[in-house]
Amino acid sequence: MTTYGTMNDEQPLQAGTVDMDSLLVALEDIRAGLTDEEFAEIERAMNAAYVEPPDPNS
């Protein structure tokens, strides 16, 4: 299993371990507090900073 650092000293970050239901609820709450322009700015910044995780098969 590939890890990508840690959230804290005890819980490693692992690819494929996101609770999508919880994430979507949180994103809906965040989105509700933003204007369309603010959301678009965040989206652009996230897309610019995205880094493809390493392929564990290579």
N, C-alpha and C positions, 0 to 999 in steps of 0.2 A: 504494500500500500504506500502511495506517495503522500508525503505531508508537505505543507507549504508554510512552515513557521508555527507559531502558537497564538491562541487567543489570550492565554494566560500561562502561568507556569505548569498547569496541570492538564490542559486540554489542547492537543495538537489540532491544527486545521487540516482537514482531509478532503480531498476532492470527492464530490458526490455525496456529501453528508448534510446538505441543506434541507431543512424542514420547509418545503415549498409552501405549504398551507400557512404557516406562521409568517414566512417572508412576504407572501402576497397580502396578508392582512396588514402587516406593517407598512408595506409600500402604498396601500390604499390610504392609510392614515397620513402618511407623509405627503402623498400627492394632493390630498384634499386641502392642505395648507399652503399650496404653491400656486402662483399664477402660471399660465401657459408659458410665458417667457422665462420664468425662473426654472420651470421643469425642463424646457428646451436647453437652457444653459447647462444645467446639471447633466443632461443626457449627452451633450456635446463633449463636456469635460470627461465623462466616464468613457465614452468611445475613444477619445484621444489617448487616454491613459491605459486602455485595455492591453494586457499582455497575455498572449496565448500560453497556457500552461505547457510545460514540457511533456512530450509524448513518452509515456513510461515504456513503450515498446521499442524505443530507438536507443 
